[in-house]
Amino acid sequence: MQKKDVQPFIKTSTKDVIYKLSFITGYSVKQICEDLCVHTLRNKKKLAEQLSPYIKRNIKIENDVYTPNEKPLKHYPISGDLERVTIKLNLNSLDFAHSLAHSLGWSTAKVVAYCIKQSMNDFEYLNFYVMKFLEKKMDENRKEMINQIMKDINNELGEEHIVVSLLIGIVDDLKVTDLSFSDSLGHIVENW
């Protein structure tokens, strides 16, 4: 299917995490951004409900018509230090993002940035995304050890953390060592 480039501005901190996900998975930054954006765009009704306070023009999504608010929110929900990323989206996703952009009075790139942000805040999806990759690349012993490490961490901290946070922490530690991600992960698993 044909794809077109979109160049949204995302938070610098989000871009940093995406680069870490790229290092962990081996997927390109473009691919990860596309996957994140498409994940949010797939759930059209949920996205429309999240964006409803910003709607300025009618939009019909899956047989539901969303009408403008009397006083739509004017501020764009992403601010701070922003950096541009370039991603490719299939035409269906791009058309839907464009329709949303028209109803919001935003650019298509802003809708795409919003979708990336929403997926980055969906920790269940991020965990699934990374675990899907690890399922292909890791033997059963390492998978069991990672699950045990996460269980120990969650029990010790008394709160729920996801595998992605552990892996990103490992990537942060790699900045001061010469180990590859796989070697570093193996070292942690073996010494736990």
C-alpha positions in Angstrom: 0.0 0.0 0.0 1.3 3.5 -0.9 2.5 5.6 2.0 3.3 9.3 2.3 5.6 11.3 4.6 4.3 13.3 7.5 6.6 15.4 9.7 5.1 16.0 13.1 6.8 17.8 16.0 6.9 15.6 19.1 8.3 16.2 22.6 12.0 15.8 22.8 11.5 13.3 25.7 9.1 11.3 23.6 11.6 11.2 20.8 14.3 10.1 23.2 12.2 7.1 24.3 11.4 6.2 20.7 15.1 6.1 19.9 15.6 3.8 22.9 12.8 1.6 21.7 14.5 1.5 18.3 17.8 0.4 20.0 15.9 -2.3 22.0 13.9 -3.7 19.1 16.0 -2.9 16.1 13.0 -1.3 14.4 13.6 2.0 12.7 12.4 5.2 14.3 10.0 5.7 11.3 8.5 2.3 11.8 8.0 2.8 15.6 6.4 6.2 15.1 4.1 4.8 12.4 3.1 1.8 14.6 2.4 4.2 17.5 0.3 6.6 15.3 -1.6 3.8 13.6 -2.4 2.2 17.0 -4.2 5.3 18.2 -5.8 6.0 14.8 -7.3 2.4 14.8 -9.6 3.1 17.8 -11.5 5.9 16.0 -14.3 6.3 18.6 -11.9 6.5 21.5 -9.8 9.1 19.7 -12.8 11.1 18.7 -13.9 11.2 22.4 -10.5 12.3 23.5 -10.4 15.1 20.9 -14.0 16.1 21.4 -13.2 19.2 23.6 -11.1 20.5 20.6 -13.6 19.9 17.8 -14.5 23.1 15.8 -16.3 21.5 12.8 -18.6 18.5 12.5 -17.0 15.1 11.8 -18.6 11.8 11.2 -16.7 8.8 12.6 -18.2 5.3 12.3 -21.8 6.5 12.0 -21.4 8.9 14.9 -21.5 12.6 14.3 -19.2 14.7 16.5 -20.3 18.3 16.7 -18.3 21.4 17.7 -18.3 22.5 21.3 -19.6 25.9 22.0 -16.2 26.9 23.3 -13.7 24.4 21.9 -10.3 24.3 23.6 -7.9 26.4 21.6 -4.5 25.2 23.1 -2.8 22.3 21.4 -2.1 19.6 24.0 1.6 19.1 23.1 4.0 21.8 24.2 7.6 22.2 25.5 10.8 21.2 23.8 9.7 19.8 20.4 11.6 18.0 17.7 10.5 16.9 14.2 10.3 13.3 13.2 9.5 12.0 9.7 7.2 9.0 9.4 5.3 7.3 6.6 1.6 6.6 6.9 -0.6 4.6 4.6 -3.2 6.6 2.7 -6.2 5.4 4.8 -4.6 6.5 8.1 -3.4 9.7 6.5 -6.9 10.5 5.2 -8.5 9.9 8.6 -5.8 12.1 10.3 -6.5 14.8 7.7 -10.3 14.6 8.4 -9.6 14.9 12.1 -7.2 17.8 11.4 -9.9 19.6 9.5 -12.5 19.2 12.2 -10.0 20.4 14.9 -8.5 23.3 13.0 -5.1 21.6 13.4 -2.5 20.5 10.8 -2.4 16.8 9.9 1.1 16.7 11.4 -0.3 17.9 14.7 -2.9 15.1 14.7 -0.2 12.6 14.0 1.9 13.9 16.8 -1.1 13.7 19.2 -1.6 10.1 18.1 2.0 9.2 18.8 1.7 10.9 22.2 -1.4 8.9 23.1 0.2 5.6 22.2 3.3 6.5 24.2 1.0 7.0 27.2 -0.7 3.6 26.6 1.7 1.5 28.7 -0.2 -1.7 28.1 0.3 -1.2 24.3 4.0 -0.3 24.7 4.5 -3.4 26.8 2.7 -5.5 24.2 4.7 -3.9 21.4 8.1 -4.7 23.0 7.1 -8.1 24.3 6.0 -9.1 20.8 9.5 -8.3 19.6 11.1 -10.1 22.6 9.0 -13.2 21.9 10.7 -13.6 18.6 14.3 -12.8 19.8 14.5 -14.4 23.2 14.8 -17.9 24.5 12.4 -19.2 27.1 14.9 -18.9 30.0 15.5 -15.2 29.4 11.8 -14.5 29.0 11.1 -16.3 32.3 13.9 -14.4 34.0 12.7 -11.0 32.8 9.2 -11.9 34.0 10.7 -12.8 37.4 12.8 -9.6 37.6 9.6 -7.6 36.8 7.7 -9.5 39.5 10.5 -8.8 42.0 10.7 -5.1 41.1 6.9 -4.7 41.3 6.8 -6.5 44.7 9.7 -4.5 46.1 8.3 -1.2 44.9 4.7 -2.0 45.7 3.5 -0.7 42.3 3.0 -2.0 38.8 5.9 -1.4 36.4 6.1 -2.7 32.8 8.9 -4.5 31.0 9.5 -1.4 28.8 10.6 0.6 31.8 13.1 -2.0 32.7 14.5 -2.2 29.2 14.7 1.6 28.8 16.6 1.6 32.1 19.0 -0.9 30.7 19.5 1.3 27.6 20.2 4.3 29.9 22.9 2.2 31.7 24.4 1.2 28.3 25.5 4.9 27.8 28.3 4.2 30.3 29.3 0.7 29.1 30.5 -0.9 25.9 28.0 -3.7 26.1 25.4 -4.3 23.4 21.7 -4.3 24.5 21.6 -8.1 24.2 24.8 -8.6 26.2 23.6 -6.1 28.9 20.2 -7.8 29.2 21.9 -11.2 29.4 24.3 -9.9 32.1 21.3 -8.6 34.2 19.3 -11.7 33.8 22.2 -14.0 34.7 23.1 -11.9 37.8 19.6 -11.4 39.2 
